[in-house]
């Protein structure tokens, strides 16, 4: 089930061995058969009016020209035809110039449209977004403050100050996301919560970032304890999802409540947190409630638990 996660399942060969091959990279950057995925700031470029929604992929003579004009170019990989795919950051351009790349082009937040895209396209756009976001946030060296430059086809940056020479690699922020369940006579329940800033009526799983010096399991137990005052055991990994908004890797877990399962939440953080049985969740629409978006691992964790009822 989790192997169908949105933003995963990319079909490009990431071709890591090509990243250090400057000659190959230069040839591919000048090749009109190469494919270019443009981005503007943190927005992907899509073509409106298509079904399914399609990203703008630039090829032909426009591809090398776009790479020459881009602020940063990074190799995404090689497709099954042997063609190289690159992400190109056009962030310094006026927005109008980006939209003029194609009829119907729009600069769109991938989070808004991920579930509407073909899965392979969503994976490519997520890769481009995560990688180029990292470049834009690492223009300067975190060690000495000097300017950095991109290397290895956009998979490494190095401080230009020779005395420093610090190297910087794309970073991810690991976050745990967990469905807490309890056994009861009514067939069990799961704990869902809502934050005040979420869409009206939406209830979802608990989640939080992993802190230095803790395991994933410790992070799960800590977050659940902090957010709802419930102790958990039986922590079980279920699956993961790239979540480049801007740089998270979501690590999905199931956990069982072991304390009295009494919920005590901080109203600064959460507006509500409560136990729901499977039938409660299936009746969400009638109650003015809804589950998280279909492209999120939170949705999958809940659907995974609901499906167990079928057996
Ligand atoms: Zn430096």
Boltz pocket constraint, residues with backbone or C-beta under 6 A from the ligand:
constraints:
  - pocket:
      binder: B
      contacts: [[A, 141], [A, 142], [A, 143], [A, 144], [A, 145], [A, 146], [A, 159], [A, 160], [A, 161], [A, 164], [A, 165], [A, 166]]
      max_distance: 6.0
